[in-house]
Amino acid sequence: MKVAPQNIVLAPVITEDSMGRLAMNKYTFKVASNATKIDIAAAVEELFGVKVAKVNTMHVRGRMRRQGMHQGMTPGYKKAIVTLTADSKGIPFFESMV
């Protein structure tokens, strides 16, 4: 059963570090926790019309948070750093932020 690309690539990750990687054609996304590298590459190519060279994934652990005497964990998620080929165009959403 094929999963929609919108259910694989959930959101862009906008941090100082991820914005610094744009010069190297690397884009960072929050992705579904059960998505594979092949699924992520296919979803990014279909959603943005670009060519993917490489995908690196990592699990981001939730952090401890407190509010007064109550404490808990923020949810963890899976993050993917997608490297585009040199001849591929950029992703307009990220380009507008630089």
C-alpha positions, -999 to +999 in steps of 0.1 A: +000+000+000+015+033-011+016+061+015+010+097+005+041+119+004+024+144+028+022+116+054+059+109+051+074+145+051+056+161+080+073+195+085+104+215+077+129+219+105+139+256+108+169+261+130+201+281+127+220+249+119+196+237+092+196+271+076+234+270+074+232+237+055+212+253+026+244+264+009+254+227+006+220+217-009+210+200+024+174+204+036+161+192+070+126+177+075+106+161+103+094+128+089+072+099+099+089+076+124+083+045+103+095+060+070+126+045+054+153+065+035+139+053+002+104+065+012+117+099+022+137+104-010+106+095-031+083+117-011+107+148-014+111+142-051+074+140-056+064+170-034+091+195-045+101+183-080+138+179-071+165+152-075+177+136-042+213+124-039+214+112-003+192+109+028+205+108+064+180+100+092+182+103+130+158+099+159+156+130+181+149+121+217+123+140+237+136+163+264+125+168+300+103+198+306+089+213+338+061+237+346+061+244+383+059+211+402+048+191+372+073+176+348+072+155+316+088+147+284+084+164+250+077+140+222+105+125+202+105+124+164+125+113+134+145+139+114+159+135+079+186+156+062+181+154+025+210+162+001+200+173-034+221+167-065+243+195-077+222+201-109+189+201-090+170+233-083+164+244-047+132+241-026+114+275-028+101+274+008+136+273+022+150+297-003+125+324+007+138+323+043+174+331+035 
